[in-house]
């Protein structure tokens, strides 16, 4: 609960909702593995991709048109 309160104060409600969704639905329900040949391997890979895609998109779009690499003149 302390983490959620800190997250709410620092980043807002959207961050708390996303954190609760990720921790509550997928990451604890689907076993994490690197052995994708196992019967649960594809579910773990799919869940990882489902969570990584919006994170990558958000990281790419968050600078708002500014260059990703900052240059000092």
C-alpha positions as CSV (number, residue, x, y, z in Angstrom):
1,X,0.0,0.0,0.0
2,X,2.9,2.4,0.7
3,X,4.1,1.9,-2.9
4,X,0.7,2.7,-4.3
5,X,0.3,5.8,-2.1
6,X,3.8,7.0,-3.2
7,X,3.0,6.2,-6.8
8,X,-0.3,8.1,-6.6
9,X,1.4,11.2,-5.0
10,X,4.3,11.2,-7.5
11,X,2.8,10.1,-10.8
12,X,-1.0,10.2,-10.5
13,X,-4.0,7.9,-10.7
14,X,-3.2,6.5,-14.2
15,X,0.1,5.0,-12.9
16,X,-1.7,3.4,-10.0
17,X,-4.3,1.9,-12.2
18,X,-1.8,0.5,-14.6
19,X,0.4,-0.9,-11.8
20,X,-2.6,-2.5,-10.2
21,X,-3.6,-4.1,-13.5
22,X,-0.2,-5.4,-14.3
23,X,0.5,-6.8,-10.9
24,X,-3.0,-8.1,-10.2
25,X,-3.9,-9.8,-13.5
26,X,-1.0,-11.0,-15.4
27,X,2.3,-11.1,-13.8
28,X,1.2,-13.1,-10.8
29,X,-1.3,-15.4,-12.7
30,X,1.1,-16.4,-15.5
31,X,4.3,-18.2,-14.6
32,X,7.4,-16.4,-15.9
33,X,9.8,-18.7,-17.8
34,X,12.6,-18.6,-20.3
35,X,11.8,-22.2,-21.5
36,X,9.3,-21.4,-24.2
37,X,9.0,-25.1,-25.2
38,X,7.0,-25.7,-22.0
39,X,3.2,-25.7,-22.1
40,X,3.1,-22.4,-20.3
41,X,6.0,-20.8,-22.2
42,X,3.8,-19.2,-24.9
43,X,1.5,-17.6,-22.4
44,X,4.5,-16.0,-20.6
45,X,6.0,-14.8,-23.9
46,X,2.6,-13.3,-24.9
47,X,2.1,-11.6,-21.6
48,X,5.6,-10.1,-21.8
49,X,4.9,-8.7,-25.3
50,X,1.5,-7.4,-24.3
51,X,3.1,-5.4,-21.4
52,X,6.2,-4.4,-23.4
53,X,4.4,-3.0,-26.4
54,X,2.6,-0.1,-24.6
55,X,5.7,0.6,-22.5
56,X,7.8,1.0,-25.6
57,X,5.2,3.1,-27.3
58,X,5.0,5.4,-24.3
59,X,8.7,5.7,-24.1
60,X,9.0,6.6,-27.8
61,X,6.2,9.2,-27.8
62,X,6.8,10.8,-24.4
63,X,9.4,13.3,-25.5
64,X,6.7,15.0,-27.6
65,X,8.6,15.7,-30.7
66,X,11.9,16.6,-29.0
67,X,14.9,14.5,-30.0
68,X,15.5,11.4,-28.0
69,X,19.2,12.2,-27.6
70,X,20.0,15.5,-25.9
71,X,23.0,17.4,-27.3
72,X,25.0,20.0,-25.5
73,X,26.4,22.8,-27.5
